[in-house]
Amino acid sequence: MTTYIGRFAPSPSGPLHQGSLVAALASYLDARAHGGRWLVRIEDLDAPRVAEGADRIILGQLQALGLHADAPPVYQSARHPAYRAAFDALRERGLVYPCGCTRKEIADSILSARGSLPAGELPYPGTCRAGLHGRSARAWRVRVPPGVVRFTDRWLGPVEQDLADEVGDFVLFRADGMWAYQLAVVVDDAAQGITDVVRGQDLLGSTPRQKLLQEMLGLPSPRWMHVPVVVNGQGQKLSKQTGAAAIDTGQPVAALQAAWRHLGFAPFAAGDLAGFLAEATRRWQERSR
């Protein structure tokens, strides 16, 4: 196998909390257990959600927790030309098209066709696939071919999704003039040579989309592992939006132990950061065999 390269890719909308630390620790340990490299990417494309200085806070938290990256961080906000090049390559082959639909119009179309709205994401009904019919373009979508997308997740096992039916033609260039997460992640993972993506199960639904884009762009697909997310007392995913507290880097071993337990491992005694990370890497390596 190519030398292992993993990554942790936080959005700088606030400091790391316990939920994001679980993903950071899992990705770090998986890279170290495979004798690989571990990179950090700051996913700051969604400018309205970026908190000033949050990137520096996150990088400082990772250092305080002993999670040292093997290269300087990459910022998505500096990579717009790469996303444009990938988009243009798809456009030249007729694999994307402009869309004039609003979210309400999409919901109305689904309600009219199906009689009810599905829980969660609204699958795009293909309204603009054959043209805008005099409307102005708001976004650009990729033409999703029929068929089931399959992959094997290293944590969850076999996963499949009928992408055309459950999601439909998804957005690559947003109505607000920003590149969509799905396109940016695929382009960045390829550019950084990522072989393994370890992240939370909240992003599992994105993987079929990213796998399809990788195939369309002729890019390699990494191995995926989606680890359990942390939820609050109301069963909501722990996040900055649900008031998650920042990691207490004054007690780094305690914070790492909590993330370790959430990943399903038994706690163990560790006197310092180096000792915890060395033993956790050894135990992760045993699990990965």
FIGULUM-568282 format. One record per residue (C-alpha): x, y, z; residue in one letter. Coordinates in pm, 1 decimal, padded with zeros to 6 digits. Layout:
<marmars>
{{X, Y, Z}, A};
...
</marmars>
This chain:
<marmars>
{{00000.0, 00000.0, 00000.0}, M};
{{00110.1, 00357.8, -00059.7}, T};
{{00252.7, 00522.9, 00250.7}, T};
{{-00036.0, 00602.1, 00483.3}, Y};
{{-00142.8, 00969.2, 00487.9}, I};
{{-00432.5, 01071.0, 00709.2}, G};
{{-00581.5, 01404.6, 00801.5}, R};
{{-00794.5, 01596.4, 01048.2}, F};
{{-01001.6, 01872.0, 00887.9}, A};
{{-01178.7, 02100.6, 01137.0}, P};
{{-01399.5, 02395.3, 01044.9}, S};
{{-01279.4, 02708.9, 01229.0}, P};
{{-01618.9, 02812.6, 01360.8}, S};
{{-01494.7, 02786.0, 01719.6}, G};
{{-01253.3, 02594.3, 01942.4}, P};
{{-01228.0, 02215.8, 01947.1}, L};
{{-01483.6, 02049.4, 02175.5}, H};
{{-01506.6, 01690.3, 02295.5}, Q};
{{-01689.5, 01577.6, 01982.1}, G};
{{-01427.1, 01711.8, 01744.6}, S};
{{-01150.1, 01574.6, 01966.9}, L};
{{-01285.3, 01221.6, 01916.2}, V};
{{-01238.1, 01256.6, 01539.6}, A};
{{-00897.9, 01421.7, 01584.1}, A};
{{-00770.9, 01150.2, 01816.8}, L};
{{-00902.6, 00864.4, 01602.0}, A};
{{-00743.3, 01004.2, 01286.8}, S};
{{-00414.7, 01072.0, 01468.1}, Y};
{{-00393.4, 00725.6, 01624.3}, L};
{{-00483.7, 00551.9, 01299.8}, D};
{{-00205.0, 00734.9, 01118.7}, A};
{{00052.3, 00662.3, 01390.0}, R};
{{-00056.1, 00298.3, 01421.2}, A};
{{00010.1, 00255.8, 01048.5}, H};
{{00345.0, 00434.4, 01064.3}, G};
{{00199.0, 00708.3, 00847.1}, G};
{{00177.6, 01084.4, 00825.1}, R};
{{-00094.4, 01295.3, 00986.8}, W};
{{-00197.0, 01627.2, 00833.0}, L};
{{-00427.7, 01909.6, 00939.0}, V};
{{-00650.6, 02098.1, 00696.2}, R};
{{-00849.2, 02405.9, 00800.0}, I};
{{-01182.8, 02389.7, 00617.8}, E};
{{-01262.2, 02760.6, 00608.8}, D};
{{-01458.5, 02780.7, 00282.5}, L};
{{-01786.6, 02879.0, 00451.5}, D};
{{-01677.9, 03234.1, 00532.4}, A};
{{-01991.5, 03340.5, 00729.7}, P};
{{-01932.0, 03053.3, 00974.4}, R};
{{-01563.0, 03124.6, 01029.7}, V};
{{-01486.4, 03273.2, 01372.1}, A};
{{-01193.4, 03511.2, 01369.9}, E};
{{-00888.3, 03350.8, 01528.0}, G};
{{-01053.9, 03009.4, 01566.1}, A};
{{-00794.4, 02845.5, 01342.1}, D};
{{-00512.7, 02959.5, 01571.6}, R};
{{-00705.0, 02838.7, 01876.2}, I};
{{-00761.8, 02495.3, 01718.0}, I};
{{-00398.0, 02458.0, 01615.9}, L};
{{-00292.5, 02560.2, 01967.2}, G};
{{-00530.2, 02306.5, 02121.7}, Q};
{{-00388.5, 02027.3, 01905.4}, L};
{{-00035.9, 02119.5, 02011.0}, Q};
{{-00136.6, 02126.6, 02378.7}, A};
{{-00292.4, 01780.8, 02339.6}, L};
{{00025.6, 01638.6, 02185.1}, G};
{{-00138.5, 01589.2, 01844.0}, L};
{{00142.2, 01722.1, 01625.5}, H};
{{00089.3, 01736.3, 01248.2}, A};
{{00364.7, 01635.6, 01007.5}, D};
{{00330.9, 01946.1, 00786.7}, A};
{{00196.3, 02302.3, 00812.4}, P};
{{-00183.6, 02324.5, 00784.1}, P};
{{-00354.5, 02371.3, 00446.5}, V};
{{-00629.8, 02634.5, 00428.8}, Y};
{{-00917.1, 02575.7, 00189.3}, Q};
{{-00966.2, 02950.4, 00147.9}, S};
{{-00633.6, 02958.2, -00039.9}, A};
{{-00733.0, 02685.6, -00285.7}, R};
{{-01014.1, 02834.9, -00495.3}, H};
{{-00821.7, 02793.9, -00825.6}, P};
{{-00794.1, 02418.6, -00764.9}, A};
{{-01168.7, 02388.7, -00708.1}, Y};
{{-01238.5, 02594.9, -01019.8}, R};
{{-01011.7, 02369.3, -01227.7}, A};
{{-01192.8, 02055.9, -01108.8}, A};
{{-01532.6, 02214.4, -01169.6}, F};
{{-01431.1, 02324.5, -01519.6}, D};
{{-01312.9, 01971.6, -01599.1}, A};
{{-01656.3, 01836.9, -01505.7}, L};
{{-01832.7, 02115.0, -01694.5}, R};
{{-01638.2, 02047.5, -02013.3}, E};
{{-01769.8, 01691.2, -02006.7}, R};
{{-02129.5, 01797.5, -01947.3}, G};
{{-02134.8, 01648.6, -01597.9}, L};
{{-02264.9, 01963.5, -01425.9}, V};
{{-02553.4, 02197.2, -01502.2}, Y};
{{-02698.2, 02525.0, -01368.7}, P};
{{-02997.1, 02515.8, -01135.2}, C};
{{-03246.5, 02792.4, -01061.2}, G};
{{-03442.9, 02618.2, -00783.3}, C};
{{-03488.6, 02751.5, -00431.6}, T};
{{-03510.3, 02516.8, -00132.6}, R};
{{-03884.0, 02585.3, -00105.1}, K};
{{-03939.0, 02497.2, -00470.3}, E};
{{-03750.1, 02171.0, -00424.3}, I};
{{-03962.8, 02085.6, -00120.2}, A};
{{-04282.8, 02169.8, -00307.7}, D};
{{-04180.4, 01948.2, -00601.6}, S};
{{-04105.6, 01652.8, -00373.3}, I};
{{-04429.7, 01701.0, -00181.2}, L};
{{-04626.8, 01708.7, -00505.4}, S};
{{-04457.4, 01395.0, -00641.7}, A};
{{-04438.8, 01185.2, -00325.1}, R};
{{-04714.2, 01319.7, -00103.0}, G};
{{-04476.3, 01378.5, 00189.0}, S};
{{-04127.7, 01505.3, 00263.6}, L};
{{-03855.8, 01260.4, 00370.0}, P};
{{-03681.4, 01310.2, 00702.2}, A};
{{-03347.8, 01487.5, 00671.3}, G};
{{-03204.9, 01586.5, 00335.9}, E};
{{-03435.1, 01665.4, 00045.0}, L};
{{-03339.9, 01470.2, -00268.9}, P};
{{-03320.3, 01698.2, -00571.6}, Y};
{{-03599.4, 01603.8, -00817.5}, P};
{{-03403.8, 01703.1, -01130.1}, G};
{{-03615.7, 02007.0, -01217.6}, T};
{{-03337.4, 02190.4, -01405.0}, C};
{{-03162.9, 01888.5, -01554.6}, R};
{{-03297.4, 01965.0, -01901.1}, A};
{{-03250.4, 02342.5, -01879.8}, G};
{{-03337.2, 02653.9, -01681.4}, L};
{{-03646.1, 02734.2, -01893.6}, H};
{{-03583.4, 03108.2, -01875.3}, G};
{{-03484.4, 03117.6, -01508.6}, R};
{{-03157.5, 03251.7, -01371.8}, S};
{{-02895.0, 03010.4, -01244.8}, A};
{{-02854.2, 03005.4, -00867.4}, R};
{{-02624.5, 02707.1, -00825.0}, A};
{{-02452.9, 02431.1, -01022.8}, W};
{{-02527.4, 02061.9, -00972.8}, R};
{{-02352.5, 01740.5, -01074.2}, V};
{{-02542.2, 01487.6, -01285.2}, R};
{{-02570.5, 01181.1, -01062.6}, V};
{{-02595.7, 00862.1, -01267.9}, P};
{{-02834.0, 00582.5, -01166.5}, P};
{{-02697.0, 00301.5, -00956.6}, G};
{{-02584.3, 00220.1, -00604.1}, V};
{{-02257.0, 00354.0, -00464.5}, V};
{{-02081.0, 00097.9, -00243.3}, R};
{{-01777.1, 00104.2, -00017.1}, F};
{{-01648.3, -00077.4, 00289.3}, T};
{{-01611.3, 00135.3, 00598.0}, D};
{{-01332.7, 00027.1, 00832.5}, R};
{{-01552.9, 00087.7, 01138.6}, W};
{{-01903.4, 00013.2, 01011.2}, L};
{{-01844.2, -00248.6, 00742.7}, G};
{{-02024.0, -00252.3, 00403.9}, P};
{{-02215.0, 00066.9, 00319.5}, V};
{{-02426.6, 00142.0, 00013.2}, E};
{{-02651.2, 00421.7, -00104.8}, Q};
{{-02871.7, 00475.1, -00408.1}, D};
{{-02733.3, 00822.7, -00457.3}, L};
{{-02961.2, 00920.5, -00745.4}, A};
{{-03274.9, 00827.2, -00550.3}, D};
{{-03179.7, 00935.5, -00198.4}, E};
{{-02983.6, 01252.4, -00279.3}, V};
{{-03021.9, 01334.0, -00647.2}, G};
{{-02805.0, 01581.9, -00834.4}, D};
{{-02616.0, 01756.6, -00554.8}, F};
{{-02468.0, 02107.0, -00552.7}, V};
{{-02102.9, 02174.6, -00639.3}, L};
{{-02121.0, 02554.0, -00661.4}, F};
{{-02359.2, 02715.1, -00416.6}, R};
{{-02613.4, 02992.6, -00464.7}, A};
{{-02408.1, 03214.2, -00230.4}, D};
{{-02107.6, 03192.0, -00462.6}, G};
{{-01911.5, 02938.5, -00255.6}, M};
{{-01771.0, 02601.9, -00355.0}, W};
{{-01956.0, 02313.8, -00197.3}, A};
{{-01789.9, 02105.5, 00072.7}, Y};
{{-01816.0, 01786.9, -00135.4}, Q};
{{-01607.0, 01921.6, -00423.3}, L};
{{-01347.6, 02092.5, -00205.1}, A};
{{-01286.5, 01785.6, 00010.3}, V};
{{-01237.1, 01558.5, -00290.7}, V};
{{-00992.5, 01798.4, -00456.6}, V};
{{-00798.6, 01856.0, -00133.4}, D};
{{-00774.4, 01490.2, -00035.8}, D};
{{-00628.4, 01410.0, -00377.8}, A};
{{-00385.0, 01702.1, -00366.1}, A};
{{-00258.2, 01598.8, -00022.3}, Q};
{{-00231.9, 01232.6, -00118.6}, G};
{{-00474.4, 01123.5, 00153.2}, I};
{{-00497.2, 00744.3, 00167.9}, T};
{{-00725.3, 00715.1, 00472.3}, D};
{{-01007.8, 00938.2, 00593.5}, V};
{{-01103.8, 00892.5, 00958.9}, V};
{{-01391.8, 01115.8, 01068.2}, R};
{{-01725.7, 01118.8, 01251.3}, G};
{{-02030.3, 00917.9, 01147.6}, Q};
{{-02218.6, 01243.5, 01092.9}, D};
{{-02024.7, 01268.2, 00764.7}, L};
{{-02105.3, 00914.1, 00650.5}, L};
{{-02375.7, 01045.4, 00415.6}, G};
{{-02115.9, 01256.3, 00233.3}, S};
{{-01897.0, 00960.5, 00141.0}, T};
{{-02100.6, 00824.2, -00155.0}, P};
{{-02102.9, 01173.6, -00306.1}, R};
{{-01729.7, 01208.5, -00262.7}, Q};
{{-01665.2, 00863.0, -00404.3}, K};
{{-01871.1, 00949.9, -00713.5}, L};
{{-01680.9, 01275.7, -00764.1}, L};
{{-01349.8, 01094.5, -00727.9}, Q};
{{-01454.8, 00855.0, -01002.1}, E};
{{-01572.4, 01138.6, -01226.3}, M};
{{-01246.8, 01330.7, -01181.1}, L};
{{-01025.6, 01023.1, -01213.9}, G};
{{-00896.9, 01060.4, -00859.0}, L};
{{-00811.6, 00777.9, -00617.3}, P};
{{-01058.8, 00693.6, -00342.6}, S};
{{-00915.0, 00666.4, 00008.8}, P};
{{-01018.8, 00410.9, 00265.2}, R};
{{-01285.0, 00544.2, 00501.1}, W};
{{-01351.2, 00501.5, 00870.0}, M};
{{-01644.8, 00675.3, 01037.5}, H};
{{-01624.4, 00675.1, 01416.8}, V};
{{-01911.6, 00738.2, 01662.1}, P};
{{-02010.4, 01098.1, 01727.5}, V};
{{-02057.0, 01245.1, 02073.9}, V};
{{-02411.8, 01354.8, 02162.9}, V};
{{-02545.8, 01578.3, 02438.4}, N};
{{-02815.9, 01500.4, 02692.8}, G};
{{-03087.1, 01567.8, 02434.1}, Q};
{{-02935.8, 01321.1, 02188.4}, G};
{{-02807.4, 01597.3, 01960.6}, Q};
{{-02464.6, 01575.5, 01802.3}, K};
{{-02222.1, 01770.2, 02017.7}, L};
{{-02126.4, 02079.4, 01821.5}, S};
{{-02058.0, 02448.1, 01852.0}, K};
{{-02420.3, 02510.9, 01748.7}, Q};
{{-02548.8, 02303.9, 02044.1}, T};
{{-02326.8, 02485.6, 02293.2}, G};
{{-02040.7, 02238.1, 02323.0}, A};
{{-01771.2, 02356.3, 02562.4}, A};
{{-01414.0, 02401.6, 02445.3}, A};
{{-01160.7, 02134.2, 02537.1}, I};
{{-00982.3, 02202.1, 02864.9}, D};
{{-00622.1, 02185.9, 02748.5}, T};
{{-00512.4, 02240.0, 03108.2}, G};
{{-00596.2, 01872.3, 03161.1}, Q};
{{-00490.9, 01719.8, 02827.5}, P};
{{-00464.9, 01357.0, 02941.1}, V};
{{-00814.7, 01368.6, 03092.6}, A};
{{-00955.9, 01512.7, 02768.4}, A};
{{-00783.7, 01245.0, 02560.1}, L};
{{-00896.0, 00968.3, 02795.6}, Q};
{{-01257.4, 01082.3, 02757.8}, A};
{{-01226.7, 01072.3, 02376.6}, A};
{{-01057.8, 00730.8, 02399.6}, W};
{{-01343.3, 00588.7, 02607.1}, R};
{{-01600.1, 00725.8, 02364.6}, H};
{{-01428.3, 00528.6, 02089.0}, L};
{{-01509.0, 00213.9, 02287.5}, G};
{{-01169.7, 00144.8, 02442.7}, F};
{{-01106.8, 00060.1, 02805.6}, A};
{{-00929.6, 00332.7, 03004.1}, P};
{{-00571.1, 00281.7, 03117.8}, F};
{{-00331.7, 00462.8, 03346.7}, A};
{{-00110.2, 00724.8, 03185.6}, A};
{{00107.8, 00973.2, 03365.1}, G};
{{00164.9, 01215.1, 03078.8}, D};
{{00074.0, 01292.6, 02720.6}, L};
{{00359.2, 01099.8, 02564.7}, A};
{{00274.8, 00792.8, 02770.1}, G};
{{-00095.0, 00810.1, 02685.3}, F};
{{-00038.8, 00854.7, 02311.6}, L};
{{00221.0, 00577.6, 02293.6}, A};
{{-00002.6, 00325.4, 02470.2}, E};
{{-00315.3, 00434.7, 02282.5}, A};
{{-00130.3, 00394.5, 01952.4}, T};
{{-00020.0, 00044.1, 02051.9}, R};
{{-00375.1, -00056.0, 02145.4}, R};
{{-00518.1, 00098.2, 01828.0}, W};
{{-00263.6, -00094.3, 01626.1}, Q};
{{-00377.6, -00419.0, 01787.0}, E};
{{-00739.3, -00337.6, 01700.5}, R};
{{-00644.7, -00262.7, 01338.4}, S};
{{-00480.8, -00601.0, 01278.3}, R};
</marmars>
